[in-house]
Amino acid sequence: MTRLEIRIERLVLRGVPEEYANGLGELVEQRLTEIATAGLHGDEPAPGRAGRANAAAAAGVADRDALAALVADRIWTASREGGMPR
């Protein structure tokens, strides 16, 4: 079994109030681990992840979980487009 460990030391989100963004790094780490682990096993990412990310973008980000899903999805997409190895 492959073990992934993702650590975010500092997450900077422009336009997000500091009190809302505090502690968000841990949620983003969890979401990235879900995405990466699903990709390694050929599975789909955790159910609803993409839906939460899209809903967050459309609704102006309603909650922390949706924001974490959106940030993780964008980080994953950017890393894949940049050709970073898995």
Rosetta blueprint (number, residue, H / E / L):
1 M L
2 T L
3 R L
4 L L
5 E L
6 I L
7 R L
8 I L
9 E L
10 R L
11 L L
12 V L
13 L L
14 R L
15 G L
16 V L
17 P L
18 E H
19 E H
20 Y H
21 A H
22 N L
23 G L
24 L H
25 G H
26 E H
27 L H
28 V H
29 E H
30 Q H
31 R H
32 L H
33 T H
34 E H
35 I H
36 A H
37 T H
38 A H
39 G H
40 L H
41 H L
42 G L
43 D L
44 E L
45 P L
46 A L
47 P L
48 G L
49 R H
50 A H
51 G H
52 R H
53 A H
54 N H
55 A H
56 A H
57 A H
58 A H
59 A H
60 G L
61 V L
62 A L
63 D L
64 R H
65 D H
66 A H
67 L H
68 A H
69 A H
70 L H
71 V H
72 A H
73 D H
74 R H
75 I H
76 W H
77 T H
78 A H
79 S H
80 R H
81 E H
82 G L
83 G L
84 M L
85 P L
86 R L
